[in-house]
Amino acid sequence: MNNFILSSYSTPIILFLLGGVSAYCQQPTREAQRHWLDASISQRTTADITLGNVIPSSGSISTQVFTASYTVPAGRPSLSWVQLDLASVAANPPDAFCFIHYDVVGQGLWFYSDSGFFIGPVAVGQATGEFYNSICAVNTKAASVSMNNGTLTLSVPIVFKQQVPLNVYTRAMNVNSTDTGWELKGSYQLQPVTIPPPTVSPSNPAGATVSFQLNQADIQGFEGIPYKWSQLLIGTSPTDDSHPFCFFHYDRTGNALWAYSAAAGFFLGPVTPGTSSTALDTTACSINTLNTTVQSTTGSVTVPVARNSAMSVDNQQYKLYRRSLTAIGVDTGWVEGGAWPDPYSQITTTPSELQSCIDDPIKRVCKFGSIGSSGVYWFSNAPGYRNGYYGEGMYYPPITISRSDVSIISVDGNRQNFFSDGTVDGIIKVNFSAPGGRGVKLDGLRFHNPSPLYPSGKVLLKIEQANIGAWPSDPFSYNGPYAVEVSHCDFYYGQGGSQAPSAGIQVAVTHNSTRADDLYIHDNDFEFSTVGFYTGLDPYSYPNDQGVGCDVSFSETANPYHNSVLSYQPRNIRIEHNIFHNAGQGALTVNAARWIAVRWNEFSNDYLVHNSGLDEGGAVFADQCADKLEFSNNNLYGPGAGYDQNARMTGLELYGKNILVSNNTIRSFYLEGIGAQNVKNVTIENNHIYGNNTSGYPAGGIKIKHAMAEPSSPSDTVNRSRLTSNIALIGNDVGNESTQYQKYSLTLYRNASLPMAELITIGVNNFAYGTGVPSFPYGEACYDSSWQWGSGNPVNVTVSNGYSIPWVVCQ
C-alpha cells in the first residue's frame, strides 16, 4: 500500500489506495477526523458488520491492552478497515482523543497525530516510536490482529499521558463501502503512566574532569524504542542563570551534541559524538566530543566534562540535573540527579590549612572557619605554640596571598576572628602581579588588633601589589574584574590601642615597579581604626610623584598624572557602602592615588587625631597627589560638641585635583565641613553641610584655602603649595540648620606670600546666616584680609548673575 499526502493550499488531505481497488481520503478537520469522505459511499448500519465489545469496557487505567472485535457473517463482504477511538464524544470530538485505524486490506496500522493527519502505516508487531500524541502512545510491537470464523480481533496496548475521562468507540467498513458508523463501547478514567526518571552517573563525582553516563530507562511496552533527546545541566538550579552553568543536549535522532553558551545566548553545535572538536567549549565547562560515546541499543551517552574554575568564584553548590524527551514524547522535566563538589574549593579550619589552600594553584575558593560557629585565631611575628599576649595557645604567622584567581570566604557566613598581637604588619598580605588574571576576593572575615603592647599601630590587611592589567580608560564606570575585592569584612582596633597612624586596610606599593590597581572595597565595617582605609604610600618616597611633582612632572594633556603609566601609585579604587565608625583623622585617607570613587559610605563619630603630622586633618583626607576623586552620596557625622581638641577635625579635607564632591551630608565636626586647600579643578555641588564648627572656630561650612601646606612629618620639606584654581560651588545647602555653631557658611583664606587663587565660581547656593560666637561678627561668607577685594566680590571670585553674597572680613 502506498501513502500519499495531498495538499490544497494549507489544508492537507491524506489519500489511501487500498490494493488498487478503491480510494478514500481523510481531511483533518475535527468532524472529518472520524468520517471517511467518498462521493460513492453512503454511511449505513446493516447486519453486514457486527461491532463486538471492547475489553475492558471501564476502569481507571494508565496502561492497558484494548481488545476490540469486528464480525462479518459468512457470505458477506469482507472488512476493508476497522477503527478504535478513545474520545469524549465521537460525533463532535474535543481536543483529547486517541484514534487508531487498521487497514485490513493493506495490513497496516495508522495513528492520528496532534499534527492533524494520520501517521503510518506500520505493520502489526513492528516497533515504532512515532505513534503518540498528547493523550496516548501505542505499542505497535505488542499489537496483534487475528481472524477467526469471520471475526477480526484487534488488540492494541496503549499507555496514557494525561488524567482525563474518555469514552471508547469502534467503527468498521467493508469492501463494499458499508460503514457501521461509531458505536460507544465503554468509558474510562485515564491516568498518566509513570515515567522512569533520567539518571546520571556518577551522582557525586570528584575531580575537575568527569565522564558522566546519561541514561533514560525504557517505558514498559516500549523497550528498545529510542528516546528523542537527553540533556545534562550542571548549575545551582534549572531556573538560575545568574551563576555560571553547563548545559549539554544530545539529539539522539540526529546523533548530535550541543552545548548552551550563556555568553552567546544560544546553543553551540552540532558536533557528532566521536569527533574531535572544541566548538562546544564554554566559559563554565568543556566537553570532550572525541571521547563521547553512545550505546547503540540503550542510547546511554557517556560524555567527559571538564569543569572550569569560573564555577568556583561565587560559593555556590552546583548540582546535576537531567532531562529527557522519552520514546512516547513525554518531557520528564528537570530531575535532580546529584551534586558535583567543587574541585576548585576547599574548606579549611586553621590558618595553616588556609595558607596551604591559597598556595595550591588548583584551588580557586578557600572557605575558612568552622561551620556554624565563629572561631578566634591569633597571629604574631613570633609564631608557634606559646604563652603570648592572648594567653597560651597557637600563634600563626601572617597569611600571604601571592597569586591571582583565589577567593577567601567565610565558610557559612559566620565571620571568623583574626586577632593580631600587634607585631604583624598585615594579618593578611596581598602581593601578586598576574595580568589577565581574575584577581583576589576576601569576604566575611573579621580582623582585630586590640593589643596595646605595640604602639606603632600595625595594619590589618595590607595590599602591597595587586595587578591584573585591567587599566580601564574610564574607571568611574568600570564594573570589573578587580584585582582585589574586599567585602563584608570587619576591621576593628586598627590603631593597636594607640593613636599611631595605622589602617584597617592599607594599599601601598613598595617600589617603583609594582602596581596596586583596580580595587573594590564594599560593604565592610571599620570600627575603632585610626585609619580605616589608607591608599598610597606617602608621595615623598617617589621622585616622580613627590609633592607638586604630580603636577609639574606630568603634562595635564599629553600625559596626565591620573592615567600615566610612569607613576606606580594606585589607580582605580572603588570604596562603596562601607561604615567608618569611631575612627579618627583620615578615617579614609587618599594619598598619591588616581581615580578613587568614594560613594554611599557612612562616616560616624570619627574623632581621634593621630600623630601622623601637624595638619589637623579630616575624617576623609585627600592629599596633594590625589587625582580624579569622586566623593558622592556619603554621610559624614562628626562627634558633635563636648569633645576636646583631640577631635579637632574637618569633615572632608581636600588637597589634590580633579575632584567632584556631590550629594553628601556633612555635619557636627569640630572645624569646617569641607576644607579645600591648594586644590585644582574641584566641583562642590548639592551637598548638605550644617552644624559644624562645634569649637567656635570661625569657619564652619566650606573653607577654600590657598596657603603653604603644613608638613606631613617633621622631616617633610616638600612644597605642596599648588595654586588653588578652578573651583565651582553649586547648589549646596550650608549652615541653614545651625543656630549655634556654624559661623561662616563660606570662608576664603590666602597666605599673603602666595599668589591669588584663581577661577572660583559660585553658583546659586543656600548660604544661611549663623549666629556665631557672640564675640565675633557673623555673615553668610567671609574672606581673609589678605585676600584682595575686587568689584563686588573678592578677587577672582565670580558669582552667578542674580545671586549676591553679603561678604565680610573673617574675624
Disulfide bonds with the S-S distance in Angstrom:
Cys98-Cys136 2.01
Cys246-Cys285 1.67
Cys357-Cys366 2.11
Cys550-Cys625 2.24
Cys782-Cys810 1.93
